[in-house]
């Protein structure tokens, strides 16, 4: 634990509170937004936070979207409004109810979040080499039984701490800041229902992601692929030359998908095919995949690969045996960044350097709320929160990273209050 004499920073205090409010999303209830009632509780909580901070026009709608605004500082009233966005839901990939955060003073070696069933839940320097940077620092972990929810309550806390700082220090320059906290990002909805016209921002940033300094204005293009195999069933005693076993055909489909283009074999700008679910019987089988790529042509080629595999198997087993359908999820936001949006990249890189962080442009191997917003006309790259091991009970975030991100955001919003920031509005 930090020493008793050490003051707890505003962002740490907020983060420790926010993660204890359960707001996990549910991929099995995607037809409803939010997918879980508990996200309404988090939304109401944050609505109260924004009002207490001093934001105006705070609203919490029936879909658990939280919006609000902070008026511009003196002299920046004519500058375009800037959006800051984070998501309120926690990943469904690990337990997320009853998060018990605690602060570990890290002295090197494995970072132990807690002891579960007599075994340490830990992260080693081999797993996360960045741990070497945090020796002597305080790090927030869960107790090892749940994820920490730093993805993305670190982003929520950092935005709220920034707003509180700006209210307490009216001399700090900033344009009008629009705030949006959105549900169900982890299951692909996120900013989908956000009314960006009513919000009134010219551009924005999501505050999400991991290691400090990582900046994303590119992301995967993404879709879900559903492969349905319809077999022909007869009694196995008289099946010769008649039976088509859907399980066998489904297995053949998967074997024809390029093995070296699975997530476990790819990195950087390499795309992938990822099987996520299988269900069925010898009569009918459904395979679920996600397809990802950065390049638009390569992304389309992945869909064509699936169509070609289906055509090959249909030629072997009969037309209609295999059908493939696709559901678009999001596109690479870089496709929509124009020259007038370059300031979003430049300002973010400058702000990182001004607080002592060397920025790294990283194509996000996933999606962000910013991808949706960018394609809807609100350019919105992503700033890291400082967390690690997202979607895992080993998730952690250094306290200093939380604090530096607030400093970074303070420098960033000041740049949009400059006289020339109205260009391109």
C-alpha positions as a printed Julia matrix, in Angstrom:
425×3 Matrix{Float64}:
   0.0     0.0     0.0
   1.17    3.6    -0.51
   2.52    5.3     2.59
  -0.02    6.92    4.89
   1.67   10.26    4.35
   1.21   10.08    0.57
  -1.8    11.95   -0.71
  -4.13    9.92   -2.89
  -4.5    11.68   -6.23
  -7.94   12.59   -7.54
  -7.68   10.21  -10.49
  -6.67    7.27   -8.27
  -9.5     7.93   -5.82
 -12.01    8.04   -8.67
 -10.61    4.94  -10.33
 -10.76    2.89   -7.12
 -14.42    3.83   -6.72
 -15.47    3.3   -10.32
 -14.06   -0.21  -10.67
 -16.16   -1.39   -7.73
 -19.37   -0.68   -9.64
 -20.13   -3.81  -11.65
 -20.92   -2.95  -15.26
 -19.94   -6.02  -17.27
 -21.56   -6.4   -20.7
 -23.12   -9.63  -22.01
 -22.51  -10.91  -25.56
 -25.5   -13.23  -25.24
 -27.88  -10.29  -24.88
 -26.75   -8.1   -27.77
 -30.27   -7.32  -28.97
 -30.72   -4.98  -25.99
 -28.66   -1.84  -25.25
 -27.29   -1.9   -22.68
 -26.9    -5.66  -22.63
 -26.98   -5.73  -18.81
 -29.07   -3.77  -16.28
 -25.97   -3.17  -14.19
 -24.65   -0.76  -16.79
 -27.59    1.54  -15.96
 -26.25    1.73  -12.41
 -22.81    2.76  -13.65
 -24.34    5.31  -16.01
 -26.39    6.92  -13.23
 -23.31    6.98  -11.0
 -21.28    8.79  -13.64
 -24.1    11.21  -14.37
 -23.97   12.23  -10.71
 -20.17   12.51  -10.93
 -20.34   14.88  -13.9
 -22.93   17.07  -12.17
 -20.82   17.18   -9.0
 -17.76   18.18  -11.04
 -19.7    21.09  -12.54
 -20.53   19.91  -16.04
 -23.65   21.22  -17.77
 -26.27   19.53  -19.93
 -25.66   16.21  -18.2
 -27.96   13.47  -19.44
 -28.27    9.73  -18.85
 -30.52    8.12  -21.43
 -32.52    4.89  -21.54
 -29.6     3.06  -23.19
 -27.08    4.03  -20.47
 -25.33    6.69  -22.55
 -23.95    9.46  -20.36
 -23.28   12.86  -21.92
 -22.33   16.26  -20.6
 -20.32   19.36  -21.38
 -17.79   21.71  -19.86
 -17.98   25.25  -21.32
 -14.86   26.69  -22.94
 -12.34   28.67  -20.95
 -12.26   32.43  -21.38
 -11.07   33.32  -24.86
 -11.69   29.89  -26.38
 -15.44   30.17  -26.79
 -15.24   30.23  -30.6
 -13.05   27.16  -30.89
 -14.73   23.93  -32.06
 -15.9    21.64  -29.27
 -13.78   18.59  -28.49
 -15.21   15.2   -27.49
 -13.64   12.93  -24.88
 -15.14    9.45  -24.86
 -14.71    6.27  -22.82
 -16.8     3.15  -22.28
 -18.46    2.09  -19.06
 -18.72   -1.66  -19.61
 -16.19   -4.26  -18.51
 -15.14   -7.22  -20.62
 -17.13  -10.45  -20.44
 -13.89  -12.43  -20.88
 -13.26  -12.75  -17.12
 -15.24  -12.38  -13.88
 -16.03   -8.72  -13.19
 -18.42   -8.65  -10.22
 -17.1    -7.66   -6.82
 -13.85   -6.07   -7.97
 -11.62   -5.45   -4.96
  -8.85   -3.11   -6.11
  -5.71   -2.67   -4.06
  -2.4    -0.9    -4.49
   0.82   -2.9    -4.6
   4.17   -1.17   -4.11
   6.14   -2.97   -6.78
   9.74   -3.89   -5.94
  10.55   -6.06   -8.95
  10.05   -9.68   -9.9
   6.54  -11.06  -10.42
   3.7    -8.63   -9.78
   1.29  -10.58   -7.57
  -2.33   -9.45   -7.73
  -3.52  -11.95   -5.15
  -3.51  -15.55   -3.99
  -6.34  -17.7    -5.34
  -6.74  -21.35   -4.27
  -3.27  -21.22   -2.8
  -1.62  -20.09   -6.03
  -0.35  -16.59   -6.87
  -2.13  -14.72   -9.67
   0.84  -12.91  -11.07
   2.43  -11.18  -14.02
   6.1   -11.8   -14.68
   8.57   -9.43  -16.35
   8.87  -11.99  -19.16
   5.14  -11.64  -19.82
   5.14   -7.84  -19.57
   8.65   -6.42  -20.06
   7.36   -2.93  -19.23
   7.24   -4.01  -15.57
  10.92   -3.06  -15.37
   9.85    0.58  -15.78
   7.61    0.41  -12.71
  10.04   -0.8   -10.03
   9.51    1.41   -7.0
   6.06    2.54   -8.15
   2.55    1.87   -6.86
   0.4    -0.34   -9.1
  -3.32   -1.01   -8.86
  -4.41   -4.66   -9.2
  -7.53   -6.66   -8.46
  -7.33   -9.42   -5.85
  -6.83  -11.97   -8.63
 -10.38  -13.31   -8.69
 -11.71  -10.69  -11.13
 -10.43   -8.39  -13.79
  -9.63   -4.87  -12.63
 -11.87   -3.04  -15.14
  -9.11   -0.6   -16.04
 -10.46   -1.24  -19.54
 -12.02    1.24  -19.57
 -12.7     2.7   -16.16
  -9.16    4.04  -16.2
 -10.24    6.13  -19.19
 -13.42    7.21  -17.39
 -11.48    8.22  -14.28
  -8.85   10.1   -16.29
 -11.5    12.11  -18.15
 -13.39   12.94  -14.94
 -10.17   13.94  -13.16
  -9.3    16.22  -16.07
 -12.72   17.89  -15.95
 -12.42   18.42  -12.2
  -8.96   19.95  -12.66
 -10.21   22.33  -15.36
 -13.12   23.45  -13.18
 -10.82   24.0   -10.19
  -8.31   25.92  -12.33
 -10.29   28.17  -14.69
  -7.07   29.71  -16.02
  -6.25   26.45  -17.81
  -7.18   26.89  -21.51
  -9.55   24.5   -23.26
 -12.33   24.57  -25.83
 -15.82   23.43  -24.93
 -15.41   19.81  -23.94
 -18.14   17.32  -24.69
 -18.11   14.1   -22.68
 -19.6    10.74  -23.64
 -19.49    7.55  -21.6
 -20.98    4.69  -23.61
 -22.11    1.12  -22.88
 -21.38   -2.24  -24.5
 -18.14   -1.32  -26.28
 -16.7    -4.72  -25.41
 -19.4    -6.5   -27.41
 -19.3    -4.22  -30.45
 -22.02   -1.62  -29.77
 -20.26    1.22  -27.97
 -20.92    4.6   -29.55
 -23.43    3.16  -32.01
 -26.42    5.0   -30.54
 -24.59    8.17  -29.53
 -26.32   11.25  -30.96
 -23.26   13.03  -32.31
 -25.28   15.79  -33.95
 -26.81   16.75  -30.6
 -23.4    16.39  -28.96
 -21.98   19.1   -31.21
 -18.27   18.2   -31.19
 -16.06   18.85  -34.22
 -13.58   16.09  -33.38
 -12.58   14.01  -30.41
 -10.53   11.31  -28.73
 -11.37    8.05  -27.07
  -9.37    7.33  -23.93
  -8.95    3.58  -23.99
  -6.21    1.06  -24.69
  -3.09    0.1   -22.83
   0.56    1.22  -22.41
   1.31    4.93  -22.05
   2.47    6.52  -25.25
   0.54    4.22  -27.56
  -1.55    6.29  -29.94
  -3.99    4.8   -32.41
  -5.48    6.41  -35.47
  -5.63    3.12  -37.33
  -7.57    0.03  -36.33
  -8.7    -3.23  -37.85
 -11.58   -3.4   -40.26
 -13.78   -6.07  -38.77
 -16.71   -8.35  -39.44
 -18.32  -11.45  -38.02
 -18.66  -14.44  -40.34
 -21.27  -17.14  -39.79
 -20.79  -20.47  -41.54
 -23.82  -22.79  -41.58
 -23.37  -26.43  -42.6
 -26.47  -28.5   -43.4
 -25.87  -32.21  -43.48
 -27.9   -35.13  -44.84
 -28.75  -37.63  -42.13
 -29.75  -41.24  -42.6
 -29.33  -44.31  -40.44
 -25.57  -44.94  -40.19
 -26.15  -48.56  -41.14
 -27.23  -47.49  -44.61
 -25.26  -44.26  -44.92
 -22.83  -45.15  -47.7
 -22.88  -42.55  -50.5
 -25.89  -40.85  -48.88
 -24.92  -39.33  -45.54
 -23.31  -35.9   -45.37
 -22.14  -35.39  -41.78
 -22.25  -31.69  -40.95
 -19.55  -32.09  -38.3
 -17.2   -33.58  -40.87
 -17.88  -30.8   -43.37
 -17.47  -28.13  -40.7
 -14.12  -29.66  -39.77
 -13.06  -29.54  -43.41
 -14.08  -25.88  -43.61
 -11.88  -24.99  -40.65
  -8.97  -27.01  -42.03
  -9.16  -25.03  -45.28
  -8.88  -21.68  -43.46
  -5.19  -20.62  -43.64
  -3.65  -21.92  -40.42
  -0.84  -19.34  -40.37
  -3.38  -16.5   -40.36
  -4.88  -17.21  -36.95
  -4.51  -14.65  -34.12
  -1.98  -16.8   -32.3
   0.36  -16.55  -35.3
  -0.07  -12.88  -36.24
   1.09   -9.48  -35.0
   1.57   -5.87  -36.07
  -0.31   -5.13  -39.27
  -1.13   -8.77  -40.02
  -4.82   -9.66  -40.19
  -6.41  -12.93  -39.16
  -9.29  -15.42  -39.2
 -10.45  -16.35  -35.71
 -12.98  -19.11  -34.94
 -14.94  -18.05  -31.86
 -17.77  -20.56  -31.48
 -19.11  -23.86  -32.77
 -22.41  -25.56  -32.09
 -24.51  -28.23  -33.7
 -24.92  -31.9   -34.48
 -24.22  -34.26  -37.35
 -27.27  -32.73  -39.05
 -26.45  -29.02  -38.7
 -23.42  -27.09  -37.52
 -22.85  -23.36  -37.11
 -19.33  -21.95  -37.01
 -18.71  -18.38  -35.89
 -15.61  -16.41  -36.86
 -14.28  -12.9   -36.65
 -12.27  -11.57  -39.61
  -9.79   -8.71  -39.2
  -7.42   -6.73  -41.43
  -6.04   -3.2   -41.76
  -5.98   -2.97  -45.55
  -9.41   -2.64  -47.2
  -8.49   -4.86  -50.17
  -7.02   -7.54  -47.9
 -10.1    -7.38  -45.7
 -12.36   -7.98  -48.7
 -10.06  -10.81  -49.8
 -10.65  -12.57  -46.48
 -14.37  -12.65  -47.18
 -13.65  -14.01  -50.64
 -11.56  -16.77  -49.09
 -14.57  -17.88  -47.06
 -16.82  -17.76  -50.11
 -14.29  -19.82  -52.09
 -14.06  -22.46  -49.35
 -17.85  -22.68  -49.25
 -18.02  -23.04  -53.04
 -15.39  -25.8   -52.99
 -17.27  -27.78  -50.34
 -20.62  -27.24  -52.06
 -19.11  -28.62  -55.25
 -18.06  -31.7   -53.29
 -21.16  -32.25  -51.16
 -23.97  -30.49  -53.01
 -25.17  -26.93  -53.45
 -26.49  -25.39  -50.24
 -24.44  -27.6   -47.93
 -22.37  -24.62  -46.77
 -23.56  -21.02  -46.59
 -21.55  -18.03  -45.41
 -22.85  -14.65  -44.2
 -21.08  -11.59  -42.87
 -22.01   -8.87  -40.37
 -19.91   -5.72  -40.58
 -18.65   -4.45  -37.23
 -16.33   -1.49  -37.89
 -13.82   -0.18  -40.39
 -10.27    1.11  -40.14
 -10.77    4.71  -39.06
  -7.63    5.79  -40.95
  -9.71    5.49  -44.13
 -11.66    8.58  -43.06
  -8.86   10.82  -41.78
  -8.32   13.78  -44.09
  -5.58   16.45  -44.14
  -7.67   18.73  -41.92
  -7.64   16.02  -39.23
  -3.84   15.8   -39.03
  -3.9    18.15  -36.04
  -5.53   15.36  -34.02
  -2.45   13.23  -34.52
   0.1    16.03  -34.16
  -1.43   17.47  -30.99
  -1.61   14.06  -29.31
   2.02   13.27  -30.09
   3.11   16.71  -28.84
   1.12   16.34  -25.62
   2.74   12.98  -24.9
   6.21   14.42  -25.32
   5.4    17.46  -23.16
   4.7    15.19  -20.16
   7.79   13.07  -20.76
   6.23   10.19  -22.69
   7.73    9.13  -26.01
   4.71    8.35  -28.19
   4.44    5.33  -30.46
   2.0     5.12  -33.36
   0.39    1.71  -33.0
  -2.26    0.3   -35.33
  -4.9    -0.96  -32.91
  -5.41   -4.7   -33.26
  -9.02   -4.29  -32.28
 -11.71   -1.67  -32.5
 -12.52    1.46  -30.56
 -15.57    3.65  -30.18
 -13.55    6.09  -32.26
 -13.81    3.83  -35.31
 -17.6     4.15  -35.28
 -17.5     7.86  -34.56
 -14.95    8.53  -37.28
 -17.05    6.78  -39.91
 -20.06    8.76  -38.73
 -18.22   12.03  -39.36
 -16.54   12.76  -36.03
 -12.8    12.01  -36.37
 -11.77   10.32  -33.14
  -8.38    8.59  -32.62
  -7.43    6.87  -29.38
  -5.2     7.78  -26.43
  -3.88    5.04  -24.11
  -4.87    4.85  -20.45
  -1.75    3.16  -19.09
  -3.27   -0.22  -18.28
  -1.98   -3.74  -19.0
  -3.37   -7.28  -19.32
  -6.85   -6.14  -20.3
  -9.64   -8.75  -20.17
  -7.7   -10.73  -17.57
  -7.63  -11.29  -13.82
  -3.97  -10.16  -14.11
  -5.02   -6.7   -15.32
  -3.14   -3.82  -13.7
  -2.44   -0.1   -14.06
   0.39    1.9   -12.47
  -0.81    4.84  -10.38
   1.68    7.16  -12.04
   0.31    6.19  -15.46
  -3.18    7.26  -14.4
  -1.8    10.58  -13.21
   0.36   11.19  -16.29
  -2.6    10.57  -18.57
  -4.53   13.36  -16.84
  -1.53   15.66  -17.32
  -1.38   14.63  -20.97
  -5.08   15.37  -21.47
  -4.63   18.79  -19.87
  -1.88   19.63  -22.38
  -3.92   18.19  -25.22
  -7.12   20.16  -24.69
  -5.08   23.35  -24.32
  -3.86   22.96  -27.9
  -7.46   23.06  -29.16
  -7.95   26.37  -27.38
  -5.27   28.02  -29.51
  -6.4    30.77  -31.9
  -5.86   28.67  -35.02
  -7.75   25.63  -33.74
 -10.9    26.86  -35.4
  -9.46   26.17  -38.84
 -11.4    23.51  -40.67
 -14.42   23.84  -38.41
